[in-house]
Amino acid sequence: MEYVIIARHLGITPFSQYAKSNAMELSTTQLFDKSLSGIRGLDEITFGGLPSGRATLVCGSAGCGKTLLAMDFLVHGAKDFGEPGVFVAFEEAAADLAKNVASLGFDVNDLEVSKKLCIDHIQLAGGELPETGEYDLDGLLITLGHAIDRIGARRVVLDTIEALFPVLPNKPLLRNELCRLFEWLKTKGVTTIVTGERGERTLTRYGIEEYVADCVIVLDHRVAEQISTRCLRVLKYRGSRHGTNEYPFLVDSRGISGFPVTTAGLEHVASNERIFSGIPGVDEMLGGKGYYRGSSIRVSGKAGSGKSSVTAHFVDAACRRGERCLGFLFEESPSQVLRNMASIGLNLSQWVDQGLLHFHAARPSARRQLPWPVDVNYPGRWKRGMFGLAFGL
């Protein structure tokens, strides 16, 4: 097993506070307002959130997380930003939707009772909607307008948009109705997320929605070498700069978390403090002073060359200085690591007992909640007093 040690010794700023301050800094350069989504990572990628009073398209294949992201957006708006929301579902019943998002820790029933959230299910069946005469969305606009006015909604979700046009082959008319829908939403002053199914050769089934929406977010759920990875990409954002790369994200009991590592700036201050590694010979090779605090050290080699042992010495030295360490294990259990290191005279168990060393063991596609607030996007913002991270690769 190979480890990488990242030595960190700075305070942490909660991500929600960072996103708010980041959005305030960028507001002077934006030509329009933005609404914080509250989704960890997304507000950073979009430099302040989604376009306020405009429509954002979230598209992707089945199971990529479109509905969950949309509901996450509404729940955070209602709970964190005082913006009630309306969720219009065309395929799932309201009760089923509430059960599905409960796995993310969202109590939508409580939000509905307090009139912070309204979930409306509009059932559409293609066979029951013959195309006769002019086709328009007046019925939907009336229903949606009533729901918005009833709770004073500031956010709206339409899931999924293709369900509105099951029997409409006229693409010019379809585009006109989509434009009319989005313009109507603008007049209501609501920030909207519209979900769309991925087409065979286009982002959406009809290949129209992505051209009409002001912001387009593409979700993907792929499997490579039996490891599943969820990715998010902001394909389009009219009038605003944004991260254009593909960013990994996770769905767990706390909702959706994005990891926009490549958007992190390179303006951090480098420390001149030197720290001993715990191995005299290594420190001697490093000028007799050890490595710089805040540096990244890669320990590589073939199987059995001592990578884990070298890393364990780094961790042991840090704990002896009274600094806390966090070890990520992707192949071995904490008990196995403690046993193996004891065989070379390193008693790491004492640091675990004293609360200085904590292991987080998980497969690459899984994540458990850590006992400390952690901002994975900014390793330099770890909680005050934490020293080292040991990543098992």
C-alpha positions in Angstrom: 0.0 0.0 0.0 1.2 3.5 -0.9 0.6 6.6 1.1 0.8 10.3 0.4 1.3 12.7 3.3 -0.1 16.1 3.0 0.9 18.3 6.0 -1.5 21.0 6.8 -1.6 23.4 9.8 -4.1 26.2 9.3 -7.7 27.0 10.3 -10.8 26.1 8.5 -13.6 28.3 7.1 -16.9 26.5 6.8 -17.8 26.0 3.2 -21.1 27.7 3.4 -19.4 30.9 4.8 -16.7 30.7 2.1 -19.3 30.4 -0.6 -21.2 33.4 0.7 -18.1 35.5 1.0 -16.8 34.4 -2.4 -20.2 35.3 -4.0 -20.0 38.8 -2.4 -16.5 39.3 -3.8 -17.6 38.4 -7.2 -20.9 40.4 -7.2 -19.2 43.5 -8.3 -18.1 41.9 -11.5 -21.4 40.3 -12.4 -24.0 41.9 -14.6 -26.9 40.1 -12.9 -27.7 38.6 -9.5 -27.0 35.0 -8.5 -28.7 32.6 -6.1 -26.6 30.4 -3.9 -27.6 26.8 -4.4 -26.3 25.7 -1.0 -24.8 22.6 -2.7 -21.2 22.1 -1.6 -18.9 22.8 -4.5 -21.5 23.9 -7.0 -21.5 27.5 -5.8 -17.8 27.7 -6.2 -17.9 26.2 -9.7 -20.5 28.7 -10.8 -18.7 31.6 -9.0 -21.6 32.5 -6.7 -24.6 30.2 -7.6 -27.2 29.9 -10.3 -28.6 32.9 -12.3 -31.4 34.5 -10.2 -34.7 34.8 -11.9 -33.6 32.6 -14.8 -33.8 29.0 -15.8 -31.0 26.4 -15.4 -31.2 23.1 -17.2 -29.8 20.1 -15.4 -29.6 17.2 -17.8 -28.2 13.7 -17.8 -29.0 10.0 -18.2 -31.1 8.0 -15.8 -29.7 7.7 -12.3 -27.2 10.5 -12.6 -28.8 12.6 -9.8 -30.9 15.2 -11.6 -33.9 15.1 -9.3 -31.7 14.9 -6.2 -29.7 18.0 -7.2 -32.9 19.9 -7.9 -34.5 19.0 -4.6 -31.2 19.8 -2.8 -31.4 23.3 -4.4 -35.0 23.8 -3.1 -34.3 22.5 0.4 -31.3 24.7 0.9 -33.1 27.7 -0.4 -36.0 27.1 2.0 -33.9 26.3 5.1 -30.7 28.4 4.6 -31.7 31.4 2.5 -35.3 32.0 3.3 -36.5 31.3 -0.2 -39.6 29.1 -0.4 -39.7 26.7 -3.4 -42.1 24.8 -5.7 -41.3 21.4 -7.0 -43.5 20.3 -10.0 -43.1 16.6 -10.7 -44.5 15.1 -13.9 -43.4 11.5 -13.3 -43.2 10.8 -9.5 -46.0 11.2 -7.1 -45.4 13.7 -4.2 -45.4 10.9 -1.6 -42.9 8.8 -3.5 -40.6 11.8 -4.1 -40.7 12.6 -0.3 -39.6 9.1 0.5 -36.8 9.1 -2.1 -35.2 12.3 -0.9 -35.6 11.3 2.8 -32.4 9.2 2.2 -30.5 12.5 1.9 -31.8 13.7 5.3 -34.5 16.0 3.8 -37.8 16.2 5.7 -39.8 17.8 2.9 -43.1 17.0 4.7 -42.1 19.4 7.5 -41.1 22.1 5.0 -44.5 21.7 3.3 -46.3 22.1 6.6 -44.4 25.3 7.3 -45.2 26.5 3.8 -41.6 26.7 2.8 -42.0 24.1 0.1 -44.8 23.0 -2.2 -44.6 19.7 -4.1 -47.2 19.3 -6.9 -47.5 16.2 -9.1 -49.0 16.8 -12.5 -49.7 13.5 -14.3 -49.3 13.5 -18.0 -50.0 10.5 -20.3 -49.2 10.8 -23.9 -52.1 8.6 -25.0 -54.5 10.8 -23.2 -53.3 14.0 -24.8 -54.3 14.1 -28.5 -52.8 17.0 -30.4 -55.8 19.0 -31.6 -55.7 22.7 -32.4 -53.2 25.0 -30.8 -50.9 23.5 -28.2 -49.9 25.7 -25.3 -48.9 25.7 -21.6 -51.6 27.9 -20.3 -52.9 25.2 -18.0 -49.5 24.6 -16.5 -48.8 28.3 -16.1 -52.1 28.8 -14.2 -51.3 25.9 -11.8 -47.7 26.9 -11.3 -48.6 30.5 -10.8 -51.1 29.6 -8.1 -48.5 27.5 -6.2 -45.9 30.3 -6.5 -48.2 32.9 -5.1 -49.6 30.7 -2.4 -46.2 30.3 -0.6 -44.4 33.3 -2.0 -41.9 31.0 -3.9 -38.6 32.2 -5.0 -37.3 28.9 -6.5 -39.0 26.5 -8.8 -38.1 23.0 -10.2 -39.8 21.3 -13.2 -38.9 17.6 -13.3 -38.7 16.5 -16.1 -39.4 19.0 -18.9 -39.8 16.4 -21.7 -42.9 15.1 -20.0 -44.7 18.3 -21.1 -44.4 17.4 -24.8 -45.3 13.8 -25.2 -47.3 14.2 -28.4 -45.9 17.4 -30.0 -43.8 16.6 -33.1 -43.7 20.3 -34.2 -40.2 21.4 -33.1 -40.6 25.1 -33.9 -43.8 25.2 -31.8 -42.0 23.3 -29.1 -39.2 25.8 -29.0 -41.6 28.7 -28.9 -43.5 27.2 -26.0 -40.2 26.6 -24.1 -39.2 30.2 -24.6 -42.6 31.3 -23.5 -42.3 29.2 -20.3 -38.9 30.5 -19.4 -39.9 34.1 -20.1 -43.0 33.6 -17.9 -40.8 32.3 -15.1 -38.6 35.4 -15.4 -41.6 37.6 -15.0 -42.5 35.8 -11.8 -38.9 36.5 -10.5 -38.2 32.8 -9.6 -34.9 31.0 -10.0 -35.7 27.8 -11.8 -34.1 24.4 -12.3 -35.5 22.4 -15.2 -34.4 18.7 -15.5 -34.0 17.0 -18.8 -33.3 13.5 -20.0 -30.3 12.9 -22.2 -30.9 12.2 -25.9 -29.0 9.8 -28.1 -26.9 12.5 -29.8 -28.0 15.6 -27.9 -27.9 16.7 -24.4 -31.7 16.4 -24.1 -34.3 14.3 -25.8 -35.4 17.1 -28.2 -32.1 18.9 -28.4 -33.8 22.2 -27.8 -33.8 22.9 -24.1 -30.0 23.5 -23.9 -30.3 26.4 -26.3 -33.1 28.1 -24.5 -31.8 27.8 -20.9 -29.5 30.5 -19.5 -27.3 27.9 -17.7 -26.8 24.2 -18.5 -25.4 21.7 -16.0 -24.6 18.2 -17.3 -24.5 15.3 -14.9 -22.9 11.9 -15.6 -22.6 8.6 -13.8 -20.0 6.3 -15.2 -18.2 3.1 -14.2 -14.5 2.5 -15.0 -12.7 -0.5 -13.7 -15.7 -1.4 -11.5 -15.5 2.0 -9.7 -18.5 4.3 -10.2 -17.9 8.0 -10.5 -20.4 10.8 -10.6 -19.3 13.9 -12.5 -20.8 17.4 -13.0 -19.9 20.0 -15.7 -21.3 23.5 -16.2 -21.5 23.5 -20.0 -23.0 26.9 -20.4 -23.6 30.0 -18.3 -24.8 33.1 -20.1 -23.1 36.3 -18.9 -20.9 34.7 -16.3 -17.6 33.0 -16.0 -17.6 29.5 -14.5 -15.5 26.4 -14.1 -15.6 24.5 -17.4 -14.0 21.3 -16.3 -15.7 18.1 -15.3 -15.9 17.8 -11.5 -16.6 14.7 -9.4 -19.4 14.7 -6.9 -20.9 12.4 -4.3 -24.5 11.7 -3.2 -24.7 10.7 0.5 -26.9 11.2 3.6 -26.0 14.9 3.6 -27.1 15.5 0.0 -24.8 16.4 -3.0 -21.2 17.4 -2.5 -19.0 18.6 -5.4 -15.2 18.6 -5.3 -14.0 21.5 -7.6 -10.3 21.0 -6.9 -9.1 22.6 -10.1 -10.9 25.8 -9.3 -8.8 26.3 -6.2 -6.5 29.4 -6.5 -2.8 29.3 -6.2 -2.4 32.3 -3.9 -1.8 30.5 -0.6 1.2 31.6 1.5 4.0 29.0 1.7 5.3 28.3 5.2 9.0 28.5 5.9 8.7 26.3 9.0 10.5 22.9 8.8 9.2 19.8 10.4 11.1 16.6 11.2 9.8 13.4 9.5 10.6 11.1 12.4 13.3 9.3 10.3 16.7 10.9 11.0 18.2 9.7 7.7 15.4 11.3 5.7 15.7 14.5 7.7 19.4 14.5 7.0 18.8 14.2 3.3 16.4 17.2 3.6 19.2 19.4 4.9 18.9 18.2 8.5 15.7 20.1 9.0 12.9 17.9 7.6 10.3 19.0 5.2 8.3 22.2 4.9 5.0 22.5 6.8 2.1 22.5 4.3 4.1 20.6 1.7 3.0 17.4 -0.1 5.2 14.4 0.1 4.8 11.4 -2.2 6.2 8.1 -1.0 6.5 5.6 -3.9 8.0 2.3 -4.5 7.3 -1.4 -5.3 5.4 -3.7 -3.1 7.3 -4.4 0.1 9.7 -1.5 -0.2 8.4 0.1 3.0 6.1 2.9 1.9 3.6 2.2 4.7 6.4 2.1 7.3 7.8 5.4 6.1 4.4 7.0 6.3 3.8 5.6 9.8 6.9 7.3 11.0 5.7 10.6 9.6 2.4 10.1 11.5 4.1 9.0 14.7 6.4 12.1 14.7 3.4 14.4 14.2 1.4 12.9 17.0 4.5 13.2 19.3 4.4 16.9 18.6 0.8 16.9 19.8 -0.6 17.5 16.3 -3.6 15.6 15.1 -3.5 13.4 12.0 -6.2 12.0 9.7 -5.5 8.8 7.8 -7.4 7.7 4.7 -7.2 4.0 4.1 -8.5 2.5 0.8 -7.3 -1.1 1.1 -6.7 -1.9 4.8 -8.7 -1.6 7.9 -7.4 0.6 10.8 -6.9 -2.4 13.0 -4.7 -4.0 10.3 -2.5 -0.9 10.0 -2.1 -0.6 13.8 -1.1 -4.3 14.0 1.4 -4.1 11.1 3.1 -0.9 12.5 3.4 -2.4 15.9 5.6 -5.1 14.4 8.2 -2.5 13.6 8.0 -0.9 17.0 5.5 1.9 16.3 2.7 2.1 18.8 0.1 4.1 16.8 -2.7 2.8 19.0 -1.7 5.2 21.8 -2.4 8.2 19.5 -5.8 6.8 18.5 -6.7 6.4 22.2 -5.6 10.0 22.8 -7.7 11.3 19.9 -4.6 12.6 18.0 -4.9 10.0 15.2 -8.1 9.1 13.3 -8.5 6.7 10.5 -11.1 6.9 7.8 -11.3 3.6 5.9 -13.5 3.3 2.8 -13.6 2.1 -0.7 -12.8 4.7 -3.4 -16.5 5.3 -4.3 -17.7 5.6 -0.7 -17.6 8.3 2.0 -18.5 8.5 5.6 -19.0 11.5 7.7 -15.9 12.7 9.5 -15.9 13.8 13.1 -14.5 17.2 12.2 -15.6 19.8 9.7 -13.6 19.2 6.5 -13.4 21.2 3.3 -11.9 18.8 0.8 -11.7 21.5 -1.9 -9.3 23.6 0.2 -6.8 21.3 2.1 -5.3 24.4 3.6 -8.5 25.3 5.5 -8.5 22.3 7.8 -9.8 22.7 11.4 -7.3 24.5 13.6 -4.8 22.1 15.2 -5.1 19.4 12.6 -1.7 18.5 11.2 -1.4 15.7 8.7 -3.4 13.6 6.2 -2.3 10.2 5.2 -4.0 9.0 2.0 -3.8 5.4 1.1 -3.7 4.8 -2.7 
